[in-house]
Amino acid sequence: MRATFIAHFTPMMLRPTASALTLFLLLLTACGPSTKVVQSWHKPGFTVEEGTYHKLLVIGLIKDEATRRAAEEQMIKNLKGDGIPSYGYIGADVEKINEAGMNERMVKDGIDGVLIMRLVDVKQEQTYVPGSTYPAYYGSPWGYYGYAYPMYSTPGYVRTDATYYVETNLYSTGSDGLIWTSTTSTFNPTKLETTVDGIMQAVYWQMKKDGFVVRPKPE
């Protein structure tokens, strides 16, 4: 039976909590983040060939509409650039997703694959940065004649670094279920556009590397 992927989710997975939503929003709105793929997996024996996907649905489990659309649209743009028809139509009612309704709609619309992205973890690390002492030099060569340089000190402080982990799962809406997954890590994100682009590009290129994005041959 087609379109059974929703059965793999619990209601809590489909309903982002307030804290997770806040953290994901910080991730996507937080200049120059460092994003990399830390792990990927695919179903043994499953291969993707030209025409495997006729319609791929992209879902970002993010409550904030603007952030969700930015993530989905970037991934859709990447996939369509390789000739894979991709769509995002869940809308602001992402919390209201239910198995029966989604399965029915996907069968009707001919969806044969679903790509879902969500924040799964945030790890924070605190580092103490010691203070320093340095001389305050005079502006002229005569101002300090016969005197020692005055010394100035800066206090130490605690720096907090954060690494955000985003999981992306690719499901076949047939009987294959989960066929590919990856996790990316982003260190100290600071800007929406740069961070979204970095995560989506990292995921997209990992999909290509693992053979899960196959560009149709020209006719």
Z-matrix of the N, CA and C atoms (Angstrom, degrees):
N
C 1 1.475
C 2 1.519 1 109.48
N 3 1.336 2 117.92 1 135.95
C 4 1.447 3 121.98 2 -176.99
C 5 1.530 4 111.87 3 -79.82
N 6 1.308 5 113.07 4 164.40
C 7 1.470 6 120.98 5 171.15
C 8 1.514 7 113.40 6 58.07
N 9 1.316 8 116.38 7 51.16
C 10 1.462 9 119.57 8 179.39
C 11 1.520 10 112.39 9 -110.05
N 12 1.341 11 117.92 10 9.93
C 13 1.464 12 120.00 11 -173.92
C 14 1.511 13 113.02 12 -64.00
N 15 1.339 14 117.95 13 -29.60
C 16 1.468 15 120.65 14 -177.15
C 17 1.523 16 110.98 15 -60.51
N 18 1.306 17 117.16 16 -25.71
C 19 1.461 18 120.17 17 -178.76
C 20 1.519 19 112.15 18 -62.52
N 21 1.327 20 117.37 19 -18.16
C 22 1.461 21 120.62 20 179.82
C 23 1.523 22 112.19 21 -76.95
N 24 1.322 23 117.66 22 -9.75
C 25 1.453 24 120.72 23 -176.33
C 26 1.510 25 111.43 24 -105.51
N 27 1.329 26 114.91 25 148.55
C 28 1.451 27 120.90 26 170.00
C 29 1.515 28 107.38 27 -95.43
N 30 1.343 29 118.89 28 161.73
C 31 1.468 30 120.27 29 177.28
C 32 1.515 31 112.62 30 -55.58
N 33 1.342 32 117.70 31 -34.64
C 34 1.461 33 119.66 32 -178.93
C 35 1.516 34 111.50 33 -66.98
N 36 1.349 35 117.50 34 -33.51
C 37 1.459 36 120.23 35 179.42
C 38 1.511 37 110.72 36 -68.88
N 39 1.322 38 115.99 37 -32.32
C 40 1.453 39 120.28 38 -178.56
C 41 1.516 40 112.41 39 -87.28
N 42 1.340 41 117.55 40 -6.98
C 43 1.451 42 121.07 41 -178.95
C 44 1.518 43 108.42 42 -122.06
N 45 1.340 44 117.62 43 92.55
C 46 1.470 45 119.87 44 -178.06
C 47 1.521 46 111.42 45 -57.75
N 48 1.326 47 116.93 46 135.32
C 49 1.455 48 120.25 47 178.36
C 50 1.515 49 110.26 48 -74.25
N 51 1.329 50 116.16 49 163.79
C 52 1.466 51 120.21 50 -178.66
C 53 1.517 52 110.93 51 -60.58
N 54 1.353 53 117.25 52 -41.71
C 55 1.461 54 119.71 53 -178.99
C 56 1.519 55 111.46 54 -67.42
N 57 1.329 56 116.92 55 -41.55
C 58 1.467 57 119.85 56 179.13
C 59 1.513 58 110.93 57 -65.15
N 60 1.327 59 115.55 58 -39.67
C 61 1.465 60 119.16 59 179.01
C 62 1.519 61 110.84 60 -64.22
N 63 1.325 62 115.93 61 -41.65
C 64 1.466 63 119.57 62 179.27
C 65 1.519 64 110.81 63 -63.00
N 66 1.327 65 116.82 64 -43.51
C 67 1.457 66 120.84 65 -179.53
C 68 1.517 67 111.74 66 -66.68
N 69 1.357 68 116.56 67 -40.06
C 70 1.467 69 119.14 68 179.00
C 71 1.517 70 109.64 69 -66.71
N 72 1.331 71 116.64 70 -36.19
C 73 1.458 72 120.24 71 178.55
C 74 1.525 73 110.10 72 -66.83
N 75 1.333 74 116.73 73 -40.17
C 76 1.461 75 119.77 74 175.98
C 77 1.520 76 110.14 75 -62.86
N 78 1.321 77 115.82 76 -39.34
C 79 1.460 78 120.23 77 178.51
C 80 1.511 79 111.56 78 -59.75
N 81 1.326 80 116.18 79 -44.61
C 82 1.452 81 119.76 80 -174.90
C 83 1.518 82 113.25 81 -86.15
N 84 1.320 83 118.08 82 -12.02
C 85 1.459 84 119.65 83 177.30
C 86 1.523 85 111.55 84 -111.44
N 87 1.307 86 113.54 85 -5.10
C 88 1.447 87 117.63 86 -178.78
C 89 1.506 88 111.14 87 -75.24
N 90 4.649 89 158.60 88 174.95
C 91 1.458 90 134.19 89 -169.83
C 92 1.491 91 101.18 90 -122.24
N 93 1.205 92 115.41 91 133.61
C 94 1.419 93 123.55 92 178.17
C 95 1.516 94 114.69 93 69.49
N 96 1.362 95 120.25 94 51.17
C 97 1.444 96 120.12 95 179.09
C 98 1.520 97 111.00 96 -70.05
N 99 1.322 98 116.30 97 157.15
C 100 1.456 99 121.58 98 177.00
C 101 1.516 100 107.87 99 -107.62
N 102 1.340 101 116.81 100 110.57
C 103 1.461 102 121.78 101 -178.74
C 104 1.518 103 110.05 102 -114.43
N 105 1.317 104 116.56 103 135.24
C 106 1.462 105 120.88 104 176.48
C 107 1.521 106 109.65 105 -147.61
N 108 1.326 107 115.38 106 157.61
C 109 1.459 108 121.24 107 176.09
C 110 1.525 109 107.93 108 -85.36
N 111 1.326 110 116.46 109 124.12
C 112 1.465 111 119.91 110 -178.25
C 113 1.528 112 112.41 111 -99.08
N 114 1.337 113 116.74 112 -19.44
C 115 1.455 114 119.07 113 175.03
C 116 1.514 115 110.01 114 -164.53
N 117 1.340 116 116.01 115 150.91
C 118 1.461 117 121.15 116 172.90
C 119 1.526 118 108.65 117 -147.48
N 120 1.317 119 115.62 118 154.50
C 121 1.466 120 122.02 119 -178.37
C 122 1.512 121 108.57 120 -147.36
N 123 1.331 122 116.96 121 147.61
C 124 1.459 123 119.32 122 171.69
C 125 1.523 124 109.32 123 -136.91
N 126 1.303 125 115.15 124 155.60
C 127 1.458 126 121.22 125 -177.21
C 128 1.525 127 109.82 126 -63.62
N 129 1.328 128 117.93 127 125.53
C 130 1.466 129 120.41 128 -179.44
C 131 1.529 130 111.84 129 -56.31
N 132 1.313 131 115.71 130 132.92
C 133 1.457 132 120.59 131 176.92
C 134 1.511 133 115.14 132 84.20
N 135 1.334 134 117.02 133 -10.26
C 136 1.469 135 119.07 134 -179.15
C 137 1.523 136 109.31 135 -87.74
N 138 1.318 137 116.13 136 128.72
C 139 1.461 138 121.21 137 178.21
C 140 1.517 139 110.31 138 -125.63
N 141 1.312 140 115.22 139 149.54
C 142 1.461 141 121.50 140 178.04
C 143 1.519 142 108.43 141 -106.97
N 144 1.313 143 115.43 142 128.86
C 145 1.453 144 121.25 143 178.79
C 146 1.516 145 109.56 144 -119.82
N 147 1.321 146 115.60 145 171.10
C 148 1.461 147 119.92 146 176.63
C 149 1.531 148 109.27 147 -57.10
N 150 1.316 149 115.64 148 128.94
C 151 1.459 150 119.68 149 179.12
C 152 1.515 151 114.51 150 88.75
N 153 1.352 152 118.03 151 1.80
C 154 1.467 153 119.90 152 177.64
C 155 1.523 154 110.42 153 -59.94
N 156 1.339 155 115.46 154 -41.83
C 157 1.460 156 119.58 155 178.43
C 158 1.525 157 109.75 156 -105.92
N 159 1.296 158 116.31 157 121.14
C 160 1.461 159 120.92 158 171.76
C 161 1.528 160 109.71 159 -95.89
N 162 1.324 161 115.43 160 -33.92
C 163 1.460 162 121.68 161 175.65
C 164 1.527 163 108.36 162 -146.93
N 165 1.326 164 115.34 163 122.89
C 166 1.464 165 120.57 164 -179.58
C 167 1.527 166 108.97 165 -114.77
N 168 1.320 167 116.24 166 124.35
C 169 1.463 168 121.94 167 179.53
C 170 1.525 169 109.42 168 -93.36
N 171 1.334 170 116.77 169 129.05
C 172 1.464 171 122.46 170 -179.80
C 173 1.525 172 109.07 171 -109.34
N 174 1.334 173 116.74 172 126.10
C 175 1.468 174 121.59 173 -177.06
C 176 1.528 175 109.96 174 -128.45
N 177 1.328 176 116.20 175 127.23
C 178 1.456 177 121.43 176 170.82
C 179 1.514 178 108.11 177 -106.64
N 180 1.321 179 117.40 178 117.16
C 181 1.468 180 120.21 179 -179.15
C 182 1.523 181 109.56 180 -80.54
N 183 1.334 182 114.09 181 73.76
C 184 1.460 183 122.70 182 -176.16
C 185 1.522 184 107.64 183 -133.39
N 186 1.307 185 117.14 184 125.48
C 187 1.459 186 120.19 185 -176.25
C 188 1.512 187 112.40 186 -69.77
N 189 1.344 188 117.74 187 -39.08
C 190 1.461 189 120.53 188 -179.42
C 191 1.520 190 109.78 189 -66.39
N 192 1.326 191 116.18 190 121.25
C 193 1.465 192 121.72 191 -173.37
C 194 1.523 193 112.65 192 -61.80
N 195 1.336 194 117.78 193 -46.75
C 196 1.464 195 121.11 194 -176.79
C 197 1.528 196 111.31 195 -63.62
N 198 1.325 197 116.61 196 -42.04
C 199 1.460 198 120.57 197 -179.69
C 200 1.520 199 111.06 198 -68.17
N 201 1.328 200 116.02 199 -43.05
C 202 1.465 201 120.23 200 178.43
C 203 1.521 202 111.27 201 -59.46
N 204 1.329 203 116.03 202 -46.66
C 205 1.462 204 120.06 203 -178.19
C 206 1.527 205 111.12 204 -64.42
N 207 1.330 206 117.36 205 -38.19
C 208 1.466 207 120.55 206 179.36
C 209 1.523 208 110.76 207 -61.55
N 210 1.329 209 116.71 208 -44.41
C 211 1.462 210 120.71 209 -179.73
C 212 1.524 211 111.24 210 -66.93
N 213 1.331 212 116.39 211 -47.96
C 214 1.462 213 120.16 212 -178.58
C 215 1.522 214 111.88 213 -63.46
N 216 1.328 215 116.60 214 -45.21
C 217 1.460 216 119.92 215 -177.13
C 218 1.523 217 112.35 216 -64.66
N 219 1.336 218 117.56 217 -35.29
C 220 1.462 219 119.81 218 178.26
C 221 1.526 220 111.03 219 -66.67
N 222 1.335 221 116.91 220 -42.98
C 223 1.460 222 119.55 221 179.05
C 224 1.524 223 111.15 222 -68.10
N 225 1.326 224 117.07 223 -40.86
C 226 1.469 225 120.89 224 177.98
C 227 1.524 226 110.27 225 -60.54
N 228 1.317 227 116.61 226 -41.67
C 229 1.464 228 121.44 227 178.05
C 230 1.526 229 110.86 228 -60.74
N 231 1.320 230 116.89 229 -43.68
C 232 1.464 231 120.73 230 178.75
C 233 1.524 232 111.66 231 -61.61
N 234 1.333 233 116.35 232 -47.22
C 235 1.458 234 120.88 233 -177.24
C 236 1.523 235 112.10 234 -67.49
N 237 1.315 236 116.25 235 -43.38
C 238 1.462 237 119.50 236 178.81
C 239 1.521 238 111.07 237 -63.80
N 240 1.328 239 116.78 238 -30.28
C 241 1.459 240 120.46 239 177.46
C 242 1.520 241 112.43 240 -62.91
N 243 1.343 242 116.35 241 -22.08
C 244 1.463 243 121.00 242 175.83
C 245 1.524 244 111.47 243 -103.43
N 246 1.321 245 116.01 244 17.60
C 247 1.454 246 120.06 245 174.82
C 248 1.510 247 115.56 246 78.49
N 249 1.339 248 118.20 247 18.00
C 250 1.463 249 120.85 248 178.92
C 251 1.525 250 108.97 249 -101.06
N 252 1.331 251 118.80 250 112.17
C 253 1.466 252 121.20 251 -180.00
C 254 1.529 253 110.37 252 -60.33
N 255 1.322 254 116.76 253 118.86
C 256 1.462 255 120.97 254 -175.49
C 257 1.520 256 110.33 255 -133.93
N 258 1.330 257 115.50 256 146.83
C 259 1.457 258 120.23 257 -174.01
C 260 1.528 259 110.19 258 -141.83
N 261 1.328 260 115.44 259 160.24
C 262 1.454 261 121.52 260 173.67
C 263 1.509 262 108.48 261 -141.84
N 264 1.330 263 117.43 262 107.16
C 265 1.461 264 118.14 263 -174.74
C 266 1.524 265 113.97 264 -133.09
N 267 1.311 266 117.28 265 20.09
C 268 1.462 267 118.89 266 -179.17
C 269 1.517 268 111.34 267 -68.85
N 270 1.345 269 117.76 268 -42.07
C 271 1.462 270 120.70 269 177.08
C 272 1.512 271 112.78 270 79.09
N 273 1.324 272 114.55 271 -170.35
C 274 1.465 273 121.05 272 -174.25
C 275 1.524 274 112.91 273 -69.46
N 276 1.346 275 117.73 274 -12.62
C 277 1.460 276 120.32 275 -178.26
C 278 1.529 277 112.08 276 -89.93
N 279 1.347 278 116.78 277 33.89
C 280 1.460 279 120.71 278 -177.59
C 281 1.524 280 112.16 279 -56.92
N 282 1.342 281 117.20 280 -31.97
C 283 1.465 282 120.49 281 -179.04
C 284 1.523 283 112.36 282 -69.99
N 285 1.330 284 117.08 283 -15.89
C 286 1.456 285 120.73 284 -175.60
C 287 1.526 286 112.64 285 -96.66
N 288 1.330 287 117.17 286 8.48
C 289 1.459 288 120.16 287 179.71
C 290 1.528 289 109.58 288 -60.58
N 291 1.322 290 116.65 289 133.42
C 292 1.452 291 120.63 290 174.06
C 293 1.525 292 108.73 291 -135.23
N 294 1.307 293 115.77 292 153.15
C 295 1.460 294 121.36 293 -172.49
C 296 1.519 295 112.86 294 -58.41
N 297 1.314 296 116.73 295 -51.22
C 298 1.461 297 119.90 296 -175.98
C 299 1.521 298 112.13 297 -62.01
N 300 1.337 299 115.69 298 -46.12
C 301 1.458 300 119.53 299 -178.20
C 302 1.514 301 112.74 300 -64.88
N 303 1.332 302 116.88 301 -42.26
C 304 1.451 303 120.22 302 -179.43
C 305 1.518 304 111.85 303 -69.50
N 306 1.336 305 117.39 304 -41.46
C 307 1.458 306 119.92 305 178.76
C 308 1.520 307 111.09 306 -60.24
N 309 1.317 308 115.54 307 -43.96
C 310 1.465 309 120.18 308 -179.68
C 311 1.523 310 111.15 309 -63.22
N 312 1.309 311 115.70 310 -43.30
C 313 1.464 312 119.26 311 -178.25
C 314 1.524 313 111.48 312 -67.96
N 315 1.329 314 117.49 313 -39.61
C 316 1.460 315 119.96 314 -178.86
C 317 1.521 316 112.21 315 -68.54
N 318 1.326 317 117.15 316 -37.57
C 319 1.462 318 119.98 317 175.83
C 320 1.520 319 109.90 318 -62.57
N 321 1.317 320 115.96 319 -44.49
C 322 1.462 321 121.31 320 -179.99
C 323 1.522 322 111.44 321 -62.12
N 324 1.334 323 116.82 322 -38.80
C 325 1.462 324 121.02 323 -176.40
C 326 1.529 325 113.43 324 -89.99
N 327 1.320 326 118.07 325 -2.01
C 328 1.462 327 121.03 326 178.24
C 329 1.515 328 114.39 327 73.46
N 330 1.331 329 117.24 328 27.70
C 331 1.464 330 121.11 329 178.30
C 332 1.529 331 109.58 330 -73.67
N 333 1.338 332 117.05 331 127.04
C 334 1.462 333 119.17 332 179.59
C 335 1.526 334 113.58 333 -118.07
N 336 1.331 335 117.34 334 2.70
C 337 1.457 336 120.79 335 176.03
C 338 1.517 337 110.35 336 -155.51
N 339 1.335 338 116.69 337 146.81
C 340 1.465 339 121.29 338 -178.95
C 341 1.528 340 109.13 339 -133.09
N 342 1.337 341 115.85 340 128.12
C 343 1.464 342 122.42 341 178.07
C 344 1.525 343 108.01 342 -111.08
N 345 1.336 344 117.04 343 119.23
C 346 1.466 345 121.69 344 -175.43
C 347 1.528 346 110.30 345 -120.09
N 348 1.340 347 115.81 346 131.65
C 349 1.467 348 122.26 347 -179.15
C 350 1.523 349 110.01 348 -119.07
N 351 1.342 350 117.10 349 137.34
C 352 1.464 351 119.82 350 178.41
C 353 1.528 352 110.22 351 -157.52
N 354 1.321 353 115.60 352 151.83
C 355 1.461 354 121.82 353 175.17
C 356 1.526 355 108.83 354 -75.28
N 357 1.329 356 116.96 355 130.46
C 358 1.462 357 119.38 356 -178.67
C 359 1.526 358 113.87 357 -115.11
N 360 1.338 359 117.95 358 -20.99
C 361 1.465 360 118.18 359 -177.65
C 362 1.526 361 110.56 360 -164.01
N 363 1.311 362 115.67 361 152.81
C 364 1.466 363 123.04 362 172.91
C 365 1.520 364 107.04 363 -135.48
N 366 1.331 365 116.35 364 124.51
C 367 1.463 366 120.45 365 178.86
C 368 1.522 367 109.24 366 -116.19
N 369 1.325 368 115.60 367 127.75
C 370 1.459 369 121.11 368 -179.76
C 371 1.528 370 110.26 369 -112.12
N 372 1.325 371 115.52 370 142.05
C 373 1.461 372 121.39 371 179.45
C 374 1.521 373 109.46 372 -134.15
N 375 1.324 374 115.97 373 128.80
C 376 1.459 375 120.71 374 -179.77
C 377 1.531 376 110.33 375 -102.89
N 378 1.328 377 115.32 376 135.25
C 379 1.462 378 122.01 377 -179.52
C 380 1.519 379 109.29 378 -128.42
N 381 1.324 380 116.69 379 130.49
C 382 1.456 381 119.66 380 177.36
C 383 1.522 382 109.42 381 -84.13
N 384 1.334 383 115.73 382 125.22
C 385 1.461 384 122.27 383 177.86
C 386 1.524 385 107.32 384 -104.62
N 387 1.339 386 118.44 385 111.55
C 388 1.473 387 120.29 386 -176.21
C 389 1.520 388 112.52 387 -67.02
N 390 1.316 389 116.20 388 153.57
C 391 1.457 390 121.25 389 177.87
C 392 1.520 391 111.07 390 -72.99
N 393 1.326 392 115.52 391 176.84
C 394 1.467 393 119.83 392 -179.49
C 395 1.524 394 109.83 393 -142.00
N 396 1.327 395 115.52 394 156.52
C 397 1.464 396 122.19 395 178.03
C 398 1.518 397 108.79 396 -122.67
N 399 1.338 398 116.16 397 133.51
C 400 1.464 399 119.44 398 -177.86
C 401 1.523 400 109.53 399 -146.21
N 402 1.350 401 117.23 400 155.30
C 403 1.469 402 120.40 401 179.88
C 404 1.513 403 111.51 402 -78.98
N 405 1.331 404 116.55 403 146.02
C 406 1.466 405 121.67 404 175.17
C 407 1.520 406 107.38 405 -97.96
N 408 1.315 407 116.23 406 101.18
C 409 1.467 408 120.40 407 -175.80
C 410 1.522 409 111.39 408 -72.67
N 411 1.354 410 115.53 409 147.14
C 412 1.460 411 120.34 410 179.04
C 413 1.520 412 110.10 411 -76.21
N 414 1.334 413 115.48 412 157.47
C 415 1.459 414 120.42 413 -178.22
C 416 1.515 415 113.24 414 -78.55
N 417 1.342 416 119.11 415 -15.59
C 418 1.471 417 121.68 416 178.61
C 419 1.520 418 108.66 417 -129.96
N 420 1.326 419 117.28 418 159.69
C 421 1.473 420 118.58 419 -178.55
C 422 1.518 421 113.35 420 -71.94
N 423 1.356 422 119.04 421 -8.53
C 424 1.463 423 121.03 422 -175.45
C 425 1.524 424 113.01 423 -103.76
N 426 1.304 425 117.11 424 -15.42
C 427 1.465 426 119.25 425 -173.69
C 428 1.508 427 113.88 426 -65.21
N 429 1.335 428 117.25 427 -27.84
C 430 1.452 429 119.33 428 -176.83
C 431 1.528 430 112.59 429 -106.41
N 432 1.340 431 117.85 430 11.74
C 433 1.472 432 120.61 431 -175.70
C 434 1.525 433 110.79 432 -57.42
N 435 1.302 434 114.94 433 122.66
C 436 1.461 435 120.07 434 177.68
C 437 1.511 436 114.08 435 83.13
N 438 1.329 437 118.75 436 2.73
C 439 1.461 438 121.28 437 -177.39
C 440 1.538 439 109.96 438 -126.17
N 441 1.298 440 115.93 439 156.38
C 442 1.464 441 120.68 440 173.29
C 443 1.531 442 109.10 441 -80.73
N 444 1.331 443 116.18 442 154.35
C 445 1.469 444 119.54 443 176.20
C 446 1.525 445 110.15 444 -64.46
N 447 1.341 446 117.95 445 136.61
C 448 1.468 447 118.37 446 170.18
C 449 1.530 448 108.88 447 -68.94
N 450 1.320 449 116.81 448 146.77
C 451 1.461 450 120.84 449 -177.79
C 452 1.524 451 110.54 450 -108.85
N 453 1.316 452 116.15 451 142.30
C 454 1.458 453 122.14 452 177.91
C 455 1.524 454 109.14 453 -122.40
N 456 1.298 455 115.57 454 149.16
C 457 1.465 456 120.65 455 -179.35
C 458 1.521 457 110.74 456 -126.84
N 459 1.329 458 115.79 457 146.94
C 460 1.468 459 121.09 458 171.26
C 461 1.520 460 107.17 459 -113.03
N 462 1.320 461 117.51 460 138.77
C 463 1.463 462 119.95 461 -177.61
C 464 1.529 463 111.91 462 -74.24
N 465 1.312 464 115.83 463 157.09
C 466 1.455 465 119.96 464 173.59
C 467 1.528 466 110.19 465 -74.50
N 468 1.317 467 116.64 466 165.34
C 469 1.464 468 120.42 467 179.91
C 470 1.526 469 109.33 468 -153.85
N 471 1.318 470 114.39 469 164.78
C 472 1.463 471 120.77 470 178.47
C 473 1.524 472 109.01 471 -103.12
N 474 1.326 473 116.73 472 123.70
C 475 1.463 474 121.75 473 178.32
C 476 1.523 475 109.05 474 -101.25
N 477 1.335 476 115.81 475 133.21
C 478 1.461 477 120.66 476 178.20
C 479 1.520 478 110.05 477 -108.35
N 480 1.313 479 116.52 478 121.18
C 481 1.463 480 122.30 479 175.80
C 482 1.519 481 109.00 480 -106.20
N 483 1.319 482 115.90 481 144.81
C 484 1.461 483 120.39 482 -179.37
C 485 1.526 484 110.53 483 -129.39
N 486 1.323 485 115.41 484 137.15
C 487 1.463 486 122.01 485 175.37
C 488 1.519 487 108.16 486 -119.23
N 489 1.328 488 116.01 487 126.35
C 490 1.461 489 122.37 488 -177.61
C 491 1.524 490 109.91 489 -106.77
N 492 1.315 491 115.75 490 136.17
C 493 1.466 492 121.21 491 -178.21
C 494 1.527 493 109.92 492 -114.64
N 495 1.334 494 115.58 493 124.61
C 496 1.464 495 121.63 494 179.45
C 497 1.524 496 108.96 495 -116.01
N 498 1.306 497 115.60 496 127.77
C 499 1.463 498 121.71 497 178.88
C 500 1.520 499 109.82 498 -99.94
N 501 1.334 500 116.07 499 135.55
C 502 1.460 501 121.73 500 176.73
C 503 1.523 502 108.40 501 -123.58
N 504 1.328 503 116.60 502 124.78
C 505 1.459 504 122.09 503 -179.26
C 506 1.520 505 110.72 504 -117.53
N 507 1.323 506 116.13 505 136.64
C 508 1.463 507 121.74 506 175.94
C 509 1.524 508 108.47 507 -112.33
N 510 1.326 509 115.26 508 123.57
C 511 1.458 510 121.35 509 -178.53
C 512 1.519 511 110.92 510 -115.25
N 513 1.315 512 115.29 511 143.72
C 514 1.456 513 120.84 512 167.48
C 515 1.521 514 106.86 513 -91.00
N 516 1.325 515 117.31 514 134.15
C 517 1.463 516 119.35 515 -177.94
C 518 1.519 517 111.95 516 -81.05
N 519 1.326 518 117.21 517 0.59
C 520 1.457 519 120.50 518 173.01
C 521 1.518 520 109.37 519 -84.80
N 522 1.315 521 116.89 520 -141.10
C 523 1.462 522 121.02 521 -176.86
C 524 1.524 523 112.81 522 -91.76
N 525 1.349 524 117.29 523 2.27
C 526 1.462 525 120.12 524 -175.09
C 527 1.523 526 113.58 525 -80.68
N 528 1.335 527 118.11 526 -22.69
C 529 1.456 528 120.69 527 178.73
C 530 1.517 529 112.55 528 66.12
N 531 1.343 530 116.14 529 -138.40
C 532 1.459 531 121.39 530 -179.85
C 533 1.527 532 109.67 531 -70.11
N 534 1.349 533 116.82 532 122.84
C 535 1.463 534 119.86 533 -178.32
C 536 1.528 535 112.73 534 -115.37
N 537 1.342 536 117.30 535 -18.10
C 538 1.471 537 119.96 536 -179.60
C 539 1.521 538 109.33 537 -159.00
N 540 1.332 539 115.89 538 143.04
C 541 1.464 540 119.78 539 176.69
C 542 1.523 541 109.77 540 -148.29
N 543 1.311 542 116.36 541 151.56
C 544 1.464 543 120.96 542 175.69
C 545 1.522 544 109.03 543 -146.94
N 546 1.328 545 115.16 544 158.51
C 547 1.461 546 121.43 545 174.43
C 548 1.517 547 108.24 546 -128.83
N 549 1.326 548 115.86 547 129.87
C 550 1.459 549 120.93 548 176.42
C 551 1.522 550 109.38 549 -109.24
N 552 1.332 551 115.62 550 152.41
C 553 1.464 552 120.39 551 173.67
C 554 1.522 553 108.29 552 -120.09
N 555 1.324 554 116.04 553 138.31
C 556 1.463 555 121.97 554 178.66
C 557 1.517 556 108.32 555 -126.09
N 558 1.330 557 116.10 556 123.48
C 559 1.462 558 121.79 557 -175.12
C 560 1.523 559 110.87 558 -97.34
N 561 1.316 560 116.33 559 121.99
C 562 1.463 561 123.63 560 177.20
C 563 1.531 562 113.67 561 46.91
N 564 1.339 563 117.85 562 62.25
C 565 1.469 564 120.25 563 178.49
C 566 1.516 565 111.09 564 -69.31
N 567 1.348 566 115.55 565 150.11
C 568 1.463 567 118.34 566 -176.43
C 569 1.514 568 115.16 567 -138.31
N 570 1.333 569 119.63 568 -14.69
C 571 1.454 570 120.08 569 -173.99
C 572 1.520 571 110.28 570 -140.59
N 573 1.322 572 117.12 571 132.26
C 574 1.458 573 122.98 572 -175.40
C 575 1.518 574 113.00 573 -53.49
N 576 1.338 575 117.14 574 -60.21
C 577 1.464 576 121.04 575 -172.90
C 578 1.527 577 111.90 576 -60.62
N 579 1.333 578 116.23 577 -45.80
C 580 1.461 579 120.51 578 -178.51
C 581 1.520 580 111.71 579 -65.64
N 582 1.321 581 116.96 580 -40.91
C 583 1.454 582 121.00 581 -177.60
C 584 1.515 583 112.08 582 -70.12
N 585 1.334 584 116.75 583 -46.35
C 586 1.464 585 120.88 584 178.06
C 587 1.519 586 110.11 585 -57.92
N 588 1.334 587 116.21 586 -48.16
C 589 1.460 588 120.60 587 -178.94
C 590 1.528 589 110.86 588 -61.26
N 591 1.324 590 116.80 589 -41.59
C 592 1.461 591 120.45 590 -179.33
C 593 1.518 592 112.88 591 -63.24
N 594 1.334 593 116.59 592 -44.46
C 595 1.462 594 120.40 593 -179.72
C 596 1.520 595 111.19 594 -67.28
N 597 1.344 596 116.73 595 -47.75
C 598 1.465 597 120.45 596 -178.27
C 599 1.525 598 111.61 597 -63.63
N 600 1.334 599 117.39 598 -38.69
C 601 1.463 600 120.33 599 178.53
C 602 1.528 601 110.75 600 -66.78
N 603 1.323 602 117.04 601 -42.04
C 604 1.465 603 120.44 602 179.83
C 605 1.523 604 111.08 603 -61.92
N 606 1.336 605 116.23 604 -44.40
C 607 1.466 606 120.62 605 179.31
C 608 1.522 607 110.73 606 -64.73
N 609 1.324 608 116.07 607 -46.11
C 610 1.467 609 121.63 608 -177.93
C 611 1.534 610 111.50 609 -59.59
N 612 1.331 611 117.12 610 -47.39
C 613 1.461 612 119.81 611 -178.50
C 614 1.523 613 111.93 612 -69.31
N 615 1.327 614 117.81 613 -29.09
C 616 1.463 615 119.47 614 175.01
C 617 1.522 616 110.46 615 -69.50
N 618 1.335 617 116.76 616 -38.41
C 619 1.463 618 120.40 617 175.78
C 620 1.522 619 110.34 618 -59.98
N 621 1.332 620 116.71 619 -42.99
C 622 1.465 621 120.49 620 178.74
C 623 1.533 622 110.71 621 -65.08
N 624 1.320 623 116.19 622 -44.15
C 625 1.464 624 120.89 623 -179.94
C 626 1.520 625 111.44 624 -59.82
N 627 1.327 626 116.46 625 -38.88
C 628 1.462 627 121.32 626 -178.68
C 629 1.523 628 112.97 627 -83.71
N 630 1.340 629 117.27 628 0.39
C 631 1.464 630 120.72 629 177.31
C 632 1.507 631 114.67 630 82.96
N 633 1.327 632 117.93 631 22.83
C 634 1.458 633 120.25 632 -178.65
C 635 1.523 634 113.07 633 -106.44
N 636 1.328 635 116.66 634 9.66
C 637 1.460 636 122.63 635 168.42
C 638 1.522 637 106.13 636 -129.98
N 639 1.321 638 116.10 637 109.78
C 640 1.462 639 121.63 638 -178.09
C 641 1.515 640 108.54 639 -117.86
N 642 1.313 641 115.97 640 115.86
C 643 1.459 642 121.13 641 -178.52
C 644 1.524 643 110.24 642 -74.45
N 645 1.340 644 117.91 643 129.43
C 646 1.469 645 120.59 644 178.30
C 647 1.521 646 111.52 645 -59.23
N 648 1.323 647 116.06 646 142.77
C 649 1.455 648 120.48 647 177.71
C 650 1.524 649 109.87 648 -73.09
N 651 1.335 650 117.10 649 142.04
C 652 1.469 651 119.35 650 179.04
C 653 1.518 652 111.07 651 -63.66
N 654 1.318 653 115.84 652 141.48
C 655 1.466 654 120.38 653 -178.94
C 656 1.523 655 110.59 654 -75.69
